[in-house]
Amino acid sequence: MTEQNTDRPLCPKCGAAMTPIMYGYPSSISFDRAERGEIVLGGCVITPDSPDWACRTCRTDSDDDIDIPSFMPE
């Protein structure tokens, strides 16, 4: 049986574990982490409504009504 990671919320649309969104100017380490699927790069502009989590499976964010930017690696 697979152990569920309780630190990551589940996507309200598809039920997959969500991935944290990292904001700010990314370093080479951040790009590597994004390519491995550990984080999603959210860009340099942060607003009060910026989501914290993204679903890499169905490409929605934790606000559930905004699609993840197209620069997110598949």
C-alpha positions in Angstrom: 0.0 0.0 0.0 1.3 3.5 -0.9 1.7 5.9 1.9 -0.1 9.3 1.4 2.0 12.4 1.9 -0.1 14.5 4.3 2.1 17.6 3.8 0.7 18.1 0.3 -3.0 18.9 -0.3 -5.0 16.9 -2.8 -6.4 18.6 -5.9 -10.1 19.3 -5.6 -10.6 18.5 -9.3 -8.7 15.2 -9.8 -7.5 14.1 -6.4 -3.7 14.1 -7.2 -1.2 15.5 -4.8 -0.6 19.2 -5.4 2.8 20.8 -5.9 4.0 24.0 -4.2 4.3 27.1 -6.3 7.6 29.1 -5.9 7.4 32.8 -6.7 10.3 35.1 -7.4 13.3 35.1 -9.7 14.2 31.4 -10.1 17.8 30.2 -9.6 19.3 27.3 -11.6 18.4 25.1 -8.6 14.8 26.2 -8.8 14.7 25.4 -12.6 16.1 21.9 -11.8 13.5 21.4 -9.0 10.7 22.5 -11.4 12.0 20.0 -14.1 11.9 17.2 -11.5 8.3 18.2 -10.6 9.2 19.2 -7.0 7.9 22.8 -7.5 6.0 24.9 -10.0 7.5 28.3 -11.0 4.9 31.0 -10.4 6.7 34.0 -11.8 8.0 37.1 -10.2 4.8 39.0 -9.5 3.1 38.0 -6.3 -0.4 39.3 -5.4 -2.6 38.6 -2.4 -4.6 36.2 -4.5 -1.5 34.2 -5.7 -2.1 30.5 -5.1 0.3 28.4 -3.0 -0.3 25.0 -4.7 -0.7 23.7 -8.3 -1.8 20.4 -9.7 0.6 19.0 -12.3 -2.0 16.4 -13.3 -5.0 18.5 -14.4 -3.1 21.8 -14.5 -5.2 23.9 -12.1 -4.0 25.8 -9.1 -5.2 25.9 -5.5 -7.8 28.6 -6.3 -9.4 26.0 -8.6 -10.4 28.5 -11.3 -7.1 29.6 -12.8 -5.1 27.4 -15.2 -1.4 26.9 -14.4 0.8 29.0 -16.7 2.0 27.3 -19.9 5.7 27.5 -18.8 5.1 24.7 -16.3 7.0 21.6 -17.4 4.8 18.7 -18.5 
